[in-house]
């Protein structure tokens, strides 16, 4: 199978390519760059004159669609949203939450196919659930259970998980002993520990220091997840300074951020435990309901407690972060762009459908925080390199995962009222050498494969 892309502006930050030429793809792999107009036989030809051709976006932090065992298939929602915004590879199992048997999930990916390529972190909550440790406010003091959890960690990492993820905020009982014992497992195969750290706002430095200590003690790669939602309340400069200083001492710290000034989580989560109003210095009406019969409504005290008790899974949006602090985070040269997107039946936060086009439109074209090459780097080879996977570039022999877009037209359209809307300006998305999206329309949403390490 040969696919020829003609006359496109090829941008590949990893290989420092930025020029107009033709690109030949054979059997799902990048074959070679060609001179404009060079005659080559192909099964399919895409005319890309005036368009940018770059590696497909890599979202290293999102929350995957569930697998329905009864239907023996995936309940595809967010994966279609990812595909339409140019994401070709995404990583789920983040914030410690995900499939209880992640290796089985990836087996189903290869059996059924998905809209995009998918890898997983091993979610810590699944480890606790497997041994019957369901009280999130208590530490695991049963050493036998910890041994079982550690054995399962090694087992799943050997089966190709990309790392181990913790949602320390969501399991307050998770103590330093449990963190260190489980995190040690990633050292033997050069994988990473990613964490939604223990606290945010005024306590974000203390919480980040805990993660940094784990990285320093064990000598492992660590990832501070979605730093905008953790430190964009007046602490960002100090947070970035702390991580820069730690990196200069040899600690392998990375971090990611999404381009919005609002976070999203379930109303029953520990984020909303007593004291959250004081922590964010807000009233209830800064929290928006994102699904269900009250979708679009702002909370008051009565509605907050009603939903927290009766519908704790309800997605909410917290309009609490400072935009200039998010800008500061995204501008840092080490910051990777990641959506942190999750959805229930296409309801949720617009980041699940708009993150990557928004970076180009808002932060390159409008705010001019970074160059186009820098923007694409933050969304392609930087996350792939961090994860240690062979994605995010389009050199000879690389997987042919690409996005082709109109730089003048690319723009996110999803908002808090309609978080599922596809962006403008994305002409094609190619997964493993085949066209998955053409002019906003999904033409094949089963081309994705599992990504393992």
C-alpha positions in Angstrom: 0.0 0.0 0.0 1.6 3.3 -1.2 0.3 6.7 -0.1 1.9 9.9 -1.6 1.4 13.3 0.0 2.3 16.0 -2.4 3.5 19.6 -2.0 3.0 19.8 1.7 5.1 21.9 4.2 6.7 19.1 6.2 7.5 20.0 9.8 9.3 17.4 11.9 10.9 19.1 14.9 12.7 15.9 16.0 14.6 15.7 12.7 14.7 19.5 12.3 12.8 19.4 9.0 10.7 22.3 7.7 10.4 22.5 4.0 8.0 21.9 1.1 8.3 18.5 -0.5 6.5 15.3 -1.3 6.3 12.4 1.2 6.0 8.7 0.3 4.5 6.2 2.7 4.7 2.4 2.0 2.9 -0.2 4.1 2.3 2.1 7.1 5.9 3.4 7.3 7.6 6.6 6.2 9.6 5.6 3.1 11.3 8.8 1.8 11.0 12.5 1.1 10.8 13.3 -2.6 11.4 16.3 -4.8 8.3 18.2 -5.8 6.7 16.6 -8.8 8.9 13.5 -8.8 6.9 10.8 -10.5 6.0 7.9 -8.2 3.3 5.4 -8.5 0.9 5.3 -5.5 -2.4 3.7 -4.5 -3.6 7.0 -3.0 -2.5 10.6 -3.4 -3.2 13.5 -1.1 -2.7 17.0 -2.5 -1.3 19.1 0.5 -0.3 22.3 -1.3 -0.6 25.2 1.2 -1.0 22.7 4.2 1.3 21.7 7.0 2.2 18.0 7.3 3.6 17.0 10.7 3.7 14.0 13.0 0.4 13.1 14.6 0.0 14.6 18.0 0.9 12.5 21.0 -1.3 13.0 24.1 0.7 11.5 27.0 -2.0 12.2 29.6 -5.7 11.5 28.9 -8.4 9.2 30.3 -9.4 6.3 28.0 -12.8 5.1 26.9 -14.0 2.0 28.9 -14.1 -1.5 27.5 -17.6 -3.0 27.8 -17.2 -6.7 28.5 -20.9 -7.5 28.0 -20.8 -6.0 24.5 -17.2 -7.2 23.9 -16.3 -3.8 22.5 -15.1 -0.3 23.5 -17.6 2.5 24.3 -15.9 4.9 21.9 -16.3 8.5 22.8 -13.2 10.5 23.7 -11.1 8.5 21.3 -13.1 9.9 18.3 -12.6 13.4 19.8 -8.9 12.8 20.0 -8.7 11.6 16.4 -10.6 14.6 15.0 -8.2 17.0 16.7 -5.1 15.3 15.2 -4.1 13.0 18.0 -2.7 9.8 16.6 -1.3 8.3 19.9 -2.7 8.7 23.4 -1.9 7.3 26.8 -4.5 6.4 29.3 -4.4 5.0 32.8 -3.4 8.4 34.3 -4.0 9.9 37.7 -3.9 6.4 39.1 -7.2 5.6 37.4 -7.9 3.1 34.6 -8.5 -0.5 33.6 -8.1 -3.0 36.5 -6.4 -5.3 34.0 -4.5 -2.9 31.6 -2.7 -5.6 29.7 -6.0 -7.2 28.8 -7.3 -3.8 27.7 -4.4 -3.5 25.3 -5.0 -7.0 24.0 -8.6 -5.9 23.1 -7.2 -2.8 21.4 -5.3 -5.1 19.0 -8.2 -7.4 18.5 -10.9 -4.7 17.9 -8.9 -1.6 16.8 -9.5 1.9 18.0 -9.6 5.3 16.4 -6.0 6.0 17.5 -3.0 4.2 18.9 -3.3 3.7 22.6 -0.8 3.0 25.4 -1.5 2.8 29.1 0.1 3.7 32.4 -0.5 1.1 35.1 -3.0 2.8 37.4 -2.3 2.6 41.1 -6.0 2.5 42.1 -6.4 -0.8 40.1 -3.6 -2.3 42.2 -5.3 -1.4 45.4 -8.7 -2.7 44.1 -7.1 -6.1 43.1 -6.1 -6.7 46.7 -9.3 -5.4 48.3 -7.9 -2.1 49.6 -10.8 0.1 48.8 -10.6 2.8 51.5 -8.9 5.7 49.9 -8.3 7.5 53.1 -6.3 4.7 54.7 -2.7 3.6 54.0 -2.0 0.0 53.0 -0.4 -1.4 56.2 -0.9 -5.0 55.3 2.6 -6.0 54.0 1.2 -9.1 52.2 -1.1 -6.8 50.2 1.8 -4.5 49.3 3.8 -7.5 48.1 0.9 -8.6 45.9 0.6 -5.1 44.5 4.3 -5.0 43.8 4.2 -8.4 42.0 1.3 -7.1 39.9 3.2 -3.9 39.1 6.2 -5.9 37.8 3.9 -8.2 35.8 2.0 -5.4 34.1 5.1 -3.4 33.4 6.7 -6.4 31.7 3.6 -6.7 29.5 4.2 -3.3 28.0 2.7 -0.6 30.3 4.5 2.7 29.8 4.9 3.4 33.5 3.1 3.6 36.8 0.6 6.3 37.6 -0.6 7.6 41.0 -3.5 9.8 41.9 -2.1 10.8 45.2 -4.8 13.6 45.6 -7.5 11.0 45.0 -6.1 8.4 47.5 -5.0 10.5 50.5 -4.1 7.4 52.5 -1.3 6.7 50.0 1.8 7.2 52.1 5.4 7.6 51.3 6.2 3.9 52.1 3.7 2.7 49.5 4.8 5.2 46.9 8.5 4.2 47.2 7.9 0.5 47.3 5.8 0.4 44.2 7.7 3.1 42.3 10.9 1.1 42.6 9.6 -1.3 40.0 9.9 1.2 37.1 13.7 1.5 37.6 14.5 -1.9 36.0 13.0 -1.1 32.6 13.5 2.7 32.4 9.9 3.5 32.6 8.3 6.4 34.5 6.2 7.3 37.5 3.6 9.9 36.7 1.5 11.5 39.4 -1.4 13.8 40.1 0.4 15.0 43.2 -1.0 15.2 46.7 -2.0 18.9 46.8 -2.3 22.1 44.8 -2.5 25.9 45.1 -0.7 27.0 48.3 0.6 23.5 49.0 1.8 22.6 45.5 5.5 23.1 46.3 5.3 20.7 49.2 3.4 18.2 47.1 5.9 18.4 44.2 8.8 18.1 46.7 7.3 14.7 47.7 7.4 13.5 44.1 10.9 14.9 43.5 12.1 13.0 46.6 10.9 9.8 45.2 12.7 10.5 41.9 15.9 11.4 43.7 15.9 8.4 46.1 15.2 5.9 43.4 16.9 7.5 40.5 13.8 7.1 38.3 12.0 9.2 35.7 9.1 11.1 37.2 6.3 13.2 35.6 4.4 16.0 37.3 1.0 15.8 35.7 -1.1 18.8 34.5 0.8 21.5 36.4 -1.6 24.2 35.3 -4.4 22.7 37.4 -2.0 22.2 40.3 -0.1 25.5 40.5 -1.8 28.2 38.3 -3.0 30.1 41.3 0.0 32.3 41.9 2.6 29.6 42.5 3.7 28.8 38.9 7.0 30.7 38.8 8.1 29.1 42.1 6.9 25.6 40.9 8.9 25.9 37.6 11.9 27.2 39.5 11.8 24.2 41.9 11.6 21.7 39.0 14.4 23.5 37.1 16.6 23.4 40.1 15.9 19.7 40.6 16.6 18.9 37.0 20.0 20.7 37.3 20.8 18.3 40.2 20.2 15.3 38.0 16.6 14.5 38.9 14.7 13.3 35.8 11.6 15.5 36.2 9.1 16.2 33.4 5.8 18.0 33.4 2.8 18.6 31.2 0.0 21.2 30.9 -3.3 21.8 29.0 -4.2 25.2 27.6 -7.3 26.1 29.7 -7.9 28.0 32.9 -10.4 25.5 34.3 -9.9 22.0 35.7 -12.3 19.1 35.6 -13.1 16.2 38.0 -15.9 14.3 39.5 -17.9 16.0 42.2 -17.4 13.1 44.5 -13.6 13.2 44.4 -11.4 14.3 47.2 -10.7 17.5 45.3 -14.0 18.7 46.8 -13.4 17.5 50.3 -14.0 20.0 53.1 -11.9 23.2 52.7 -11.8 23.4 48.9 -13.5 26.8 48.8 -10.8 28.2 51.1 -8.1 26.5 49.1 -9.1 28.1 45.8 -10.5 31.3 47.4 -13.8 30.9 45.6 -17.5 30.5 46.1 -19.6 27.5 44.9 -20.6 29.3 41.7 -17.1 28.9 40.3 -17.9 25.3 39.8 -19.9 24.3 36.7 -21.8 21.0 36.2 -20.7 19.4 33.0 -23.2 16.5 32.6 -26.5 15.2 33.6 -29.8 17.0 34.3 -28.0 20.0 35.8 -25.5 20.4 32.9 -24.4 24.0 32.4 -25.5 25.1 35.9 -23.2 26.7 38.4 -23.3 25.2 41.8 -24.7 26.6 45.0 -24.3 25.0 48.4 -27.5 23.0 48.1 -26.8 21.6 44.7 -23.2 20.8 45.6 -24.2 18.6 48.5 -27.1 17.0 46.6 -24.9 16.0 43.7 -22.0 14.9 45.9 -24.3 12.5 47.7 -26.6 11.3 45.0 -24.4 11.5 41.8 -20.8 11.6 42.9 -19.5 10.6 39.4 -20.9 13.8 37.9 -18.2 15.7 35.9 -17.6 19.3 37.1 -15.6 22.2 35.7 -13.7 24.3 38.1 -13.2 27.8 36.7 -10.5 28.7 39.1 -7.0 29.0 37.5 -5.2 32.2 36.4 -4.7 32.4 32.6 -1.4 34.2 32.9 -0.1 31.3 35.1 -1.2 28.7 32.5 0.6 30.8 29.8 3.7 30.8 32.0 3.6 27.0 32.4 3.1 26.4 28.6 5.9 28.7 27.7 8.5 26.8 29.6 10.8 24.9 27.2 10.3 21.6 29.1 6.5 21.7 29.3 4.8 19.0 27.2 1.2 19.7 26.0 -1.3 17.0 27.2 -5.1 17.3 27.4 -6.0 15.4 30.6 -9.2 14.9 28.7 -12.0 12.6 29.9 -15.7 12.3 28.9 -18.9 10.7 29.9 -21.1 10.2 26.8 -19.4 13.2 25.1 -19.9 15.5 28.1 -17.0 17.0 30.0 -14.3 19.6 29.4 -13.5 21.0 26.0 -9.9 20.1 26.4 -10.9 16.6 25.2 -11.7 17.9 21.7 -9.7 21.2 21.5 -6.3 21.0 23.3 -4.0 20.6 20.3 -5.6 22.9 17.7 -5.9 25.4 20.5 -2.2 25.4 21.1 -1.5 26.3 17.5 -4.3 28.9 17.2 -4.2 30.6 20.6 -0.6 30.2 21.7 1.3 30.3 18.4 -0.9 32.4 16.1 -2.5 34.8 18.7 -0.4 35.0 21.8 2.9 34.1 20.0 4.2 32.4 23.1 6.3 30.1 21.0 7.1 29.3 17.4 5.2 26.8 15.3 8.1 24.4 15.4 8.2 24.7 19.2 4.4 24.2 19.4 4.6 21.0 17.3 7.6 19.7 19.2 5.6 20.0 22.5 2.8 17.9 21.0 4.9 15.3 19.1 8.4 14.1 19.7 8.7 15.6 23.2 6.0 13.5 24.7 7.0 10.5 22.6 10.6 10.9 23.8 9.5 11.3 27.4 7.5 8.1 27.2 10.2 6.2 25.3 8.0 5.2 22.4 8.8 5.4 18.7 6.2 8.0 17.8 6.1 11.7 17.2 8.5 11.9 14.2 8.4 11.3 10.4 11.8 10.1 9.5 12.5 7.1 7.3 11.1 4.0 8.8 8.9 5.8 11.3 5.3 4.9 11.8 3.2 6.9 9.3 1.0 8.7 11.9 0.4 12.2 10.6 -1.8 15.2 10.8 -2.3 17.6 7.8 -3.7 21.0 8.6 -4.4 24.5 7.2 -2.4 26.9 9.4 -4.7 29.8 8.5 -7.8 27.9 9.5 -6.9 25.6 12.4 -8.9 26.5 15.4 -10.5 24.7 18.3 -14.3 25.0 18.4 -15.2 23.0 21.5 -16.4 25.0 24.5 -17.9 24.3 27.9 -21.4 24.1 26.4 -20.4 21.8 23.5 -17.2 20.0 24.5 -17.5 17.5 21.7 -17.2 19.8 18.7 -14.4 19.0 16.3 -11.9 21.7 15.3 -11.6 23.6 12.1 -8.6 23.4 9.8 -7.6 19.7 10.1 -7.8 18.3 6.6 -6.4 14.8 7.2 -5.4 12.5 10.0 -3.4 9.4 9.0 -3.0 6.4 11.3 -0.5 3.7 10.5 -0.3 4.9 6.9 -4.1 4.9 6.2 -6.5 7.9 6.1 -8.6 8.0 9.3 -10.0 11.6 8.9 -10.7 13.5 5.8 -12.0 17.0 5.9 -13.4 16.7 9.5 -15.1 13.4 8.7 -14.0 10.1 10.3 -13.7 7.6 7.5 -12.1 4.8 9.5 -12.0 4.7 13.3 -10.4 1.2 13.8 -6.9 1.8 12.6 -5.3 2.3 16.0 -3.1 -0.3 17.7 -1.7 -0.8 21.1 1.5 1.0 22.1 3.8 -0.9 24.4 7.3 -0.5 25.8 
